């Protein structure tokens, strides 16, 4: 008997029929003698509908009240899933984040999990129940409802698996695993049988939508065995996300690059003509960080006149907020000549642990893009990743030619 945590995304629970399909799948695992915890998202489109409703009342909704509203989406789904299981004769009980309790900090709309109480879940699992838990939500120390940000149900699933010491965490979605890139952009993309946590973390951070980045961080940190599966296929092993030592192929030729990720959701902000002196980066980015705005890529260029141009990227939805902070609180203080933003960019990344032992990956990537006339605006690297910022209109072309250049097509 194993303890399995299964997470089902919005498309997997989009309507009553699909919720019944989830219940039947859970029932099969229960019939094998396993203990099962089910984590569900809101029905597909429900979170967007709730956000739109809130904005009809207040264009920029108060974060605390927005979390109260958004948490209702998952509350509907857990009750419907529990009912579907009961209809199959299976003991089931639903839990909101506060009923578990999933304790978070008080950063409304993107809270982080601090602790998970296990007593209630373990008691009900031992009594033969399937526990159906609302993803995406928790409660802070003051009893306020919080949400974990977009894709937070993945994080809930992995965090529960870690807290309960589950044998496996299965992420069910509308694809049957992790692919070398999005098949909607490159139809020849290939499903990976295995991928390392490091590679998956880089792919998620660079824009891959299969798994939310914080869920991969959790899984890697707590050594949770993670598998991505399709909720619409009854067969198939999906993609196993594992550690590098466990994933080595016995074949002579291991792939250098595992995947191509892309992200349309970033914007570029440039602060022009600031003094080139110690502390200038902090003076620019400190107020941005204080506003809880995440910064991704950063470059700094020093001009001949002794001033510097400082460029960084943020989420597209936070560009205007960041620009307002910089113009109101920073520009005059540091005597910047100009501050501007550009939300017509995209980030494209190549990822693979094989980079550690192979040279020439960057030059091959840059040559491939140059041959297509695609200009590179920013570059960022890590030990197993090279990411570039380019004009948004060239993104799909860049993904296709890089996928081909690194021979990632299905055979």
C-alpha positions as a Python dict, from the first residue, in 0.01 Angstrom:
ca = {
    (1, 'X'): (0, 0, 0),
    (2, 'X'): (131, 344, -95),
    (3, 'X'): (31, 698, -5),
    (4, 'X'): (-26, 892, -326),
    (5, 'X'): (-106, 1258, -373),
    (6, 'X'): (-284, 1334, -700),
    (7, 'X'): (-330, 1690, -825),
    (8, 'X'): (-585, 1772, -1097),
    (9, 'X'): (-578, 2103, -1282),
    (10, 'X'): (-865, 2319, -1404),
    (11, 'X'): (-913, 2144, -1737),
    (12, 'X'): (-926, 1807, -1558),
    (13, 'X'): (-1221, 1925, -1346),
    (14, 'X'): (-1379, 2161, -1600),
    (15, 'X'): (-1731, 2014, -1575),
    (16, 'X'): (-1924, 1743, -1388),
    (17, 'X'): (-1836, 1472, -1643),
    (18, 'X'): (-1465, 1538, -1606),
    (19, 'X'): (-1498, 1542, -1228),
    (20, 'X'): (-1663, 1198, -1253),
    (21, 'X'): (-1363, 1083, -1462),
    (22, 'X'): (-1131, 1203, -1187),
    (23, 'X'): (-1338, 1013, -929),
    (24, 'X'): (-1319, 693, -1136),
    (25, 'X'): (-940, 725, -1164),
    (26, 'X'): (-907, 784, -790),
    (27, 'X'): (-1135, 483, -729),
    (28, 'X'): (-895, 259, -925),
    (29, 'X'): (-605, 362, -703),
    (30, 'X'): (-819, 314, -395),
    (31, 'X'): (-915, -35, -516),
    (32, 'X'): (-543, -121, -533),
    (33, 'X'): (-523, -54, -160),
    (34, 'X'): (-353, 286, -178),
    (35, 'X'): (-424, 583, 42),
    (36, 'X'): (-508, 882, -178),
    (37, 'X'): (-507, 1257, -124),
    (38, 'X'): (-662, 1451, -412),
    (39, 'X'): (-576, 1818, -472),
    (40, 'X'): (-797, 2005, -718),
    (41, 'X'): (-794, 2345, -887),
    (42, 'X'): (-1096, 2557, -965),
    (43, 'X'): (-1287, 2461, -1278),
    (44, 'X'): (-1122, 2584, -1598),
    (45, 'X'): (-1190, 2955, -1645),
    (46, 'X'): (-1345, 3005, -1301),
    (47, 'X'): (-1055, 3201, -1150),
    (48, 'X'): (-1055, 3441, -1446),
    (49, 'X'): (-1433, 3482, -1411),
    (50, 'X'): (-1397, 3568, -1042),
    (51, 'X'): (-1119, 3819, -1111),
    (52, 'X'): (-1334, 3986, -1377),
    (53, 'X'): (-1625, 4007, -1133),
    (54, 'X'): (-1406, 4166, -869),
    (55, 'X'): (-1274, 4422, -1119),
    (56, 'X'): (-1629, 4522, -1207),
    (57, 'X'): (-1659, 4645, -848),
    (58, 'X'): (-1303, 4775, -799),
    (59, 'X'): (-1061, 4808, -1097),
    (60, 'X'): (-764, 4723, -872),
    (61, 'X'): (-921, 4486, -614),
    (62, 'X'): (-801, 4493, -255),
    (63, 'X'): (-564, 4190, -223),
    (64, 'X'): (-722, 4048, 93),
    (65, 'X'): (-1075, 4060, -42),
    (66, 'X'): (-964, 3923, -378),
    (67, 'X'): (-820, 3617, -202),
    (68, 'X'): (-1147, 3563, -15),
    (69, 'X'): (-1324, 3568, -351),
    (70, 'X'): (-1078, 3355, -549),
    (71, 'X'): (-1069, 3079, -288),
    (72, 'X'): (-1433, 2997, -358),
    (73, 'X'): (-1344, 2844, -695),
    (74, 'X'): (-1158, 2551, -537),
    (75, 'X'): (-1421, 2520, -265),
    (76, 'X'): (-1681, 2432, -528),
    (77, 'X'): (-1451, 2175, -690),
    (78, 'X'): (-1356, 1990, -370),
    (79, 'X'): (-1721, 1944, -276),
    (80, 'X'): (-1814, 1820, -624),
    (81, 'X'): (-1518, 1580, -631),
    (82, 'X'): (-1605, 1443, -286),
    (83, 'X'): (-1966, 1395, -398),
    (84, 'X'): (-1853, 1213, -715),
    (85, 'X'): (-1644, 976, -503),
    (86, 'X'): (-1935, 914, -267),
    (87, 'X'): (-2152, 825, -565),
    (88, 'X'): (-1901, 548, -639),
    (89, 'X'): (-1933, 420, -284),
    (90, 'X'): (-1599, 564, -168),
    (91, 'X'): (-1563, 743, 164),
    (92, 'X'): (-1447, 1096, 87),
    (93, 'X'): (-1412, 1423, 272),
    (94, 'X'): (-1332, 1771, 138),
    (95, 'X'): (-1094, 2018, 298),
    (96, 'X'): (-1035, 2388, 236),
    (97, 'X'): (-683, 2517, 294),
    (98, 'X'): (-779, 2651, 636),
    (99, 'X'): (-938, 2320, 738),
    (100, 'X'): (-617, 2127, 668),
    (101, 'X'): (-455, 2375, 793),
    (102, 'X'): (-209, 2503, 532),
    (103, 'X'): (-32, 2791, 708),
    (104, 'X'): (109, 3065, 484),
    (105, 'X'): (261, 3410, 520),
    (106, 'X'): (38, 3713, 466),
    (107, 'X'): (146, 3804, 110),
    (108, 'X'): (-204, 3806, -38),
    (109, 'X'): (-236, 3682, -400),
    (110, 'X'): (107, 3512, -387),
    (111, 'X'): (147, 3369, -37),
    (112, 'X'): (415, 3115, 51),
    (113, 'X'): (350, 2798, 251),
    (114, 'X'): (513, 2794, 595),
    (115, 'X'): (371, 2476, 748),
    (116, 'X'): (106, 2208, 697),
    (117, 'X'): (-75, 2038, 985),
    (118, 'X'): (-103, 1666, 914),
    (119, 'X'): (-326, 1541, 1195),
    (120, 'X'): (-668, 1573, 1031),
    (121, 'X'): (-557, 1428, 698),
    (122, 'X'): (-371, 1134, 851),
    (123, 'X'): (-664, 1052, 1077),
    (124, 'X'): (-908, 1042, 786),
    (125, 'X'): (-667, 849, 561),
    (126, 'X'): (-627, 587, 833),
    (127, 'X'): (-1007, 570, 858),
    (128, 'X'): (-1030, 484, 486),
    (129, 'X'): (-1126, 824, 347),
    (130, 'X'): (-1003, 986, 29),
    (131, 'X'): (-909, 1340, 135),
    (132, 'X'): (-997, 1603, -126),
    (133, 'X'): (-802, 1924, -64),
    (134, 'X'): (-845, 2266, -221),
    (135, 'X'): (-533, 2369, -407),
    (136, 'X'): (-407, 2726, -442),
    (137, 'X'): (-511, 2843, -94),
    (138, 'X'): (-413, 2857, 270),
    (139, 'X'): (-454, 3069, 579),
    (140, 'X'): (-217, 3311, 752),
    (141, 'X'): (-141, 3335, 1124),
    (142, 'X'): (-430, 3579, 1171),
    (143, 'X'): (-685, 3349, 1009),
    (144, 'X'): (-703, 3539, 679),
    (145, 'X'): (-762, 3336, 363),
    (146, 'X'): (-462, 3355, 130),
    (147, 'X'): (-393, 3230, -223),
    (148, 'X'): (-62, 3107, -360),
    (149, 'X'): (-63, 3276, -700),
    (150, 'X'): (-122, 3135, -1047),
    (151, 'X'): (-49, 2762, -1065),
    (152, 'X'): (-50, 2740, -687),
    (153, 'X'): (-241, 2412, -685),
    (154, 'X'): (75, 2236, -806),
    (155, 'X'): (255, 2379, -505),
    (156, 'X'): (-23, 2262, -274),
    (157, 'X'): (1, 1909, -412),
    (158, 'X'): (378, 1883, -377),
    (159, 'X'): (379, 2048, -33),
    (160, 'X'): (117, 1800, 91),
    (161, 'X'): (319, 1511, -51),
    (162, 'X'): (626, 1639, 134),
    (163, 'X'): (438, 1693, 460),
    (164, 'X'): (274, 1349, 448),
    (165, 'X'): (590, 1174, 323),
    (166, 'X'): (393, 1042, 25),
    (167, 'X'): (536, 774, -200),
    (168, 'X'): (459, 975, -514),
    (169, 'X'): (301, 1302, -620),
    (170, 'X'): (116, 1276, -949),
    (171, 'X'): (35, 1597, -1137),
    (172, 'X'): (-252, 1537, -1380),
    (173, 'X'): (-295, 1793, -1654),
    (174, 'X'): (-411, 1826, -2015),
    (175, 'X'): (-80, 1695, -2154),
    (176, 'X'): (70, 1350, -2108),
    (177, 'X'): (405, 1465, -1977),
    (178, 'X'): (686, 1715, -2023),
    (179, 'X'): (780, 1786, -2384),
    (180, 'X'): (1095, 1924, -2543),
    (181, 'X'): (886, 2235, -2609),
    (182, 'X'): (519, 2328, -2646),
    (183, 'X'): (373, 2098, -2918),
    (184, 'X'): (135, 2379, -3016),
    (185, 'X'): (437, 2577, -3136),
    (186, 'X'): (646, 2281, -3259),
    (187, 'X'): (425, 1983, -3357),
    (188, 'X'): (738, 1763, -3374),
    (189, 'X'): (810, 1814, -3003),
    (190, 'X'): (890, 1493, -2816),
    (191, 'X'): (767, 1372, -2477),
    (192, 'X'): (1047, 1309, -2227),
    (193, 'X'): (1040, 988, -2022),
    (194, 'X'): (1258, 1146, -1753),
    (195, 'X'): (1392, 1488, -1670),
    (196, 'X'): (1600, 1611, -1376),
    (197, 'X'): (1466, 1848, -1111),
    (198, 'X'): (1732, 2099, -1216),
    (199, 'X'): (1618, 2093, -1578),
    (200, 'X'): (1250, 2107, -1484),
    (201, 'X'): (1317, 2399, -1250),
    (202, 'X'): (1492, 2590, -1526),
    (203, 'X'): (1218, 2509, -1780),
    (204, 'X'): (948, 2620, -1536),
    (205, 'X'): (1133, 2940, -1445),
    (206, 'X'): (1188, 3021, -1812),
    (207, 'X'): (823, 2991, -1909),
    (208, 'X'): (725, 2624, -1943),
    (209, 'X'): (362, 2603, -1826),
    (210, 'X'): (354, 2231, -1743),
    (211, 'X'): (450, 2280, -1378),
    (212, 'X'): (453, 2583, -1153),
    (213, 'X'): (809, 2672, -1049),
    (214, 'X'): (746, 2670, -675),
    (215, 'X'): (609, 2317, -694),
    (216, 'X'): (932, 2198, -857),
    (217, 'X'): (1136, 2379, -591),
    (218, 'X'): (934, 2204, -320),
    (219, 'X'): (973, 1866, -484),
    (220, 'X'): (1348, 1904, -524),
    (221, 'X'): (1400, 2036, -172),
    (222, 'X'): (1200, 1761, -2),
    (223, 'X'): (1289, 1483, -250),
    (224, 'X'): (928, 1423, -353),
    (225, 'X'): (896, 1176, -637),
    (226, 'X'): (707, 1374, -901),
    (227, 'X'): (530, 1250, -1214),
    (228, 'X'): (339, 1445, -1481),
    (229, 'X'): (47, 1254, -1638),
    (230, 'X'): (-255, 1321, -1857),
    (231, 'X'): (-595, 1317, -1689),
    (232, 'X'): (-749, 1219, -2025),
    (233, 'X'): (-540, 906, -2092),
    (234, 'X'): (-592, 589, -1890),
    (235, 'X'): (-252, 452, -1990),
    (236, 'X'): (99, 591, -2009),
    (237, 'X'): (381, 657, -1764),
    (238, 'X'): (400, 1032, -1826),
    (239, 'X'): (727, 1204, -1736),
    (240, 'X'): (918, 1123, -1417),
    (241, 'X'): (1099, 1417, -1260),
    (242, 'X'): (1396, 1285, -1069),
    (243, 'X'): (1751, 1354, -958),
    (244, 'X'): (2040, 1362, -1199),
    (245, 'X'): (2206, 1050, -1060),
    (246, 'X'): (1880, 856, -1102),
    (247, 'X'): (1804, 976, -1454),
    (248, 'X'): (2124, 893, -1637),
    (249, 'X'): (2061, 702, -1953),
    (250, 'X'): (2269, 396, -2029),
    (251, 'X'): (2294, 492, -2396),
    (252, 'X'): (2624, 625, -2530),
    (253, 'X'): (2467, 947, -2661),
    (254, 'X'): (2274, 1137, -2396),
    (255, 'X'): (2092, 1452, -2511),
    (256, 'X'): (2280, 1775, -2444),
    (257, 'X'): (1965, 1988, -2448),
    (258, 'X'): (1642, 1864, -2289),
    (259, 'X'): (1407, 2141, -2390),
    (260, 'X'): (1331, 2486, -2527),
    (261, 'X'): (1123, 2713, -2302),
    (262, 'X'): (963, 3044, -2388),
    (263, 'X'): (780, 3318, -2203),
    (264, 'X'): (558, 3590, -2347),
    (265, 'X'): (472, 3731, -2004),
    (266, 'X'): (774, 3949, -1935),
    (267, 'X'): (840, 4318, -1994),
    (268, 'X'): (1169, 4508, -2012),
    (269, 'X'): (1238, 4823, -1811),
    (270, 'X'): (1541, 5044, -1888),
    (271, 'X'): (1677, 5318, -1663),
    (272, 'X'): (1896, 5541, -1880),
    (273, 'X'): (2184, 5769, -1786),
    (274, 'X'): (2240, 5699, -1417),
    (275, 'X'): (2569, 5753, -1232),
    (276, 'X'): (2808, 5459, -1247),
    (277, 'X'): (2880, 5425, -876),
    (278, 'X'): (2845, 5169, -596),
    (279, 'X'): (2492, 5113, -472),
    (280, 'X'): (2312, 5229, -784),
    (281, 'X'): (2164, 4883, -853),
    (282, 'X'): (2019, 4872, -502),
    (283, 'X'): (1877, 5222, -533),
    (284, 'X'): (1695, 5113, -850),
    (285, 'X'): (1584, 4763, -752),
    (286, 'X'): (1529, 4813, -378),
    (287, 'X'): (1198, 5002, -412),
    (288, 'X'): (1085, 4753, -678),
    (289, 'X'): (1155, 4461, -442),
    (290, 'X'): (981, 4644, -156),
    (291, 'X'): (667, 4648, -374),
    (292, 'X'): (689, 4265, -397),
    (293, 'X'): (768, 4279, -771),
    (294, 'X'): (990, 3995, -892),
    (295, 'X'): (1284, 4088, -1115),
    (296, 'X'): (1424, 3833, -1360),
    (297, 'X'): (1705, 3920, -1603),
    (298, 'X'): (1937, 4215, -1535),
    (299, 'X'): (2204, 4382, -1751),
    (300, 'X'): (2409, 4697, -1700),
    (301, 'X'): (2601, 4889, -1967),
    (302, 'X'): (2856, 5162, -1890),
    (303, 'X'): (2874, 5446, -2143),
    (304, 'X'): (3170, 5660, -2244),
    (305, 'X'): (3036, 5957, -2045),
    (306, 'X'): (3063, 5770, -1715),
    (307, 'X'): (2691, 5698, -1682),
    (308, 'X'): (2527, 5358, -1699),
    (309, 'X'): (2209, 5216, -1851),
    (310, 'X'): (2038, 4962, -1626),
    (311, 'X'): (1790, 4715, -1779),
    (312, 'X'): (1583, 4444, -1614),
    (313, 'X'): (1271, 4237, -1676),
    (314, 'X'): (953, 4196, -1470),
    (315, 'X'): (621, 4024, -1527),
    (316, 'X'): (424, 4206, -1794),
    (317, 'X'): (134, 4267, -1555),
    (318, 'X'): (366, 4451, -1316),
    (319, 'X'): (547, 4673, -1566),
    (320, 'X'): (329, 4980, -1514),
    (321, 'X'): (347, 4946, -1136),
    (322, 'X'): (726, 4919, -1151),
    (323, 'X'): (751, 5218, -1386),
    (324, 'X'): (538, 5429, -1152),
    (325, 'X'): (759, 5340, -854),
    (326, 'X'): (1077, 5420, -1045),
    (327, 'X'): (950, 5752, -1182),
    (328, 'X'): (797, 5865, -853),
    (329, 'X'): (1055, 5743, -602),
    (330, 'X'): (1380, 5675, -788),
    (331, 'X'): (1433, 5883, -1101),
    (332, 'X'): (1484, 6219, -930),
    (333, 'X'): (1687, 6073, -648),
    (334, 'X'): (1943, 5908, -878),
    (335, 'X'): (1912, 6172, -1152),
    (336, 'X'): (1826, 5921, -1423),
    (337, 'X'): (1787, 6077, -1767),
    (338, 'X'): (1496, 5856, -1874),
    (339, 'X'): (1298, 5549, -1772),
    (340, 'X'): (1101, 5347, -2024),
    (341, 'X'): (927, 5012, -2058),
    (342, 'X'): (874, 4762, -2339),
    (343, 'X'): (613, 4485, -2312),
    (344, 'X'): (662, 4358, -2668),
    (345, 'X'): (941, 4117, -2579),
    (346, 'X'): (971, 3742, -2527),
    (347, 'X'): (1224, 3521, -2355),
    (348, 'X'): (1350, 3201, -2518),
    (349, 'X'): (1574, 2955, -2332),
    (350, 'X'): (1762, 2634, -2404),
    (351, 'X'): (1797, 2400, -2104),
    (352, 'X'): (1998, 2083, -2046),
    (353, 'X'): (2232, 1928, -1790),
    (354, 'X'): (2448, 1822, -2085),
    (355, 'X'): (2575, 2180, -2107),
    (356, 'X'): (2804, 2103, -1816),
    (357, 'X'): (3017, 1872, -2028),
    (358, 'X'): (2975, 2024, -2376),
    (359, 'X'): (3107, 2349, -2519),
    (360, 'X'): (2968, 2557, -2803),
    (361, 'X'): (2602, 2557, -2698),
    (362, 'X'): (2585, 2936, -2672),
    (363, 'X'): (2756, 2993, -3006),
    (364, 'X'): (2523, 2743, -3176),
    (365, 'X'): (2219, 2917, -3025),
    (366, 'X'): (2338, 3265, -3124),
    (367, 'X'): (2435, 3154, -3475),
    (368, 'X'): (2096, 2989, -3529),
    (369, 'X'): (1911, 3306, -3427),
    (370, 'X'): (2144, 3528, -3634),
    (371, 'X'): (2080, 3320, -3945),
    (372, 'X'): (1710, 3404, -3909),
    (373, 'X'): (1779, 3775, -3855),
    (374, 'X'): (1662, 3762, -3490),
    (375, 'X'): (1832, 4026, -3273),
    (376, 'X'): (1922, 3942, -2913),
    (377, 'X'): (1842, 4218, -2662),
    (378, 'X'): (1950, 4050, -2336),
    (379, 'X'): (2135, 3731, -2238),
    (380, 'X'): (2128, 3535, -1913),
    (381, 'X'): (2306, 3208, -1837),
    (382, 'X'): (2336, 2945, -1569),
    (383, 'X'): (2524, 2617, -1559),
    (384, 'X'): (2246, 2439, -1752),
    (385, 'X'): (2057, 2724, -1923),
    (386, 'X'): (2101, 3002, -2177),
    (387, 'X'): (1815, 3254, -2203),
    (388, 'X'): (1776, 3543, -2443),
    (389, 'X'): (1527, 3828, -2472),
    (390, 'X'): (1409, 3899, -2828),
    (391, 'X'): (1133, 4088, -3005),
    (392, 'X'): (801, 3917, -2928),
    (393, 'X'): (707, 3880, -3295),
    (394, 'X'): (1004, 3645, -3353),
    (395, 'X'): (938, 3416, -3056),
    (396, 'X'): (772, 3121, -3230),
    (397, 'X'): (1025, 3130, -3514),
    (398, 'X'): (1309, 3127, -3261),
    (399, 'X'): (1161, 2827, -3076),
    (400, 'X'): (1113, 2629, -3399),
    (401, 'X'): (1464, 2688, -3537),
    (402, 'X'): (1635, 2620, -3204),
    (403, 'X'): (1433, 2301, -3153),
    (404, 'X'): (1554, 2182, -3493),
    (405, 'X'): (1912, 2301, -3445),
    (406, 'X'): (1949, 2099, -3126),
    (407, 'X'): (1785, 1791, -3283),
    (408, 'X'): (1497, 1762, -3038),
    (409, 'X'): (1232, 1642, -3283),
    (410, 'X'): (1050, 1315, -3229),
    (411, 'X'): (1197, 1029, -3427),
}
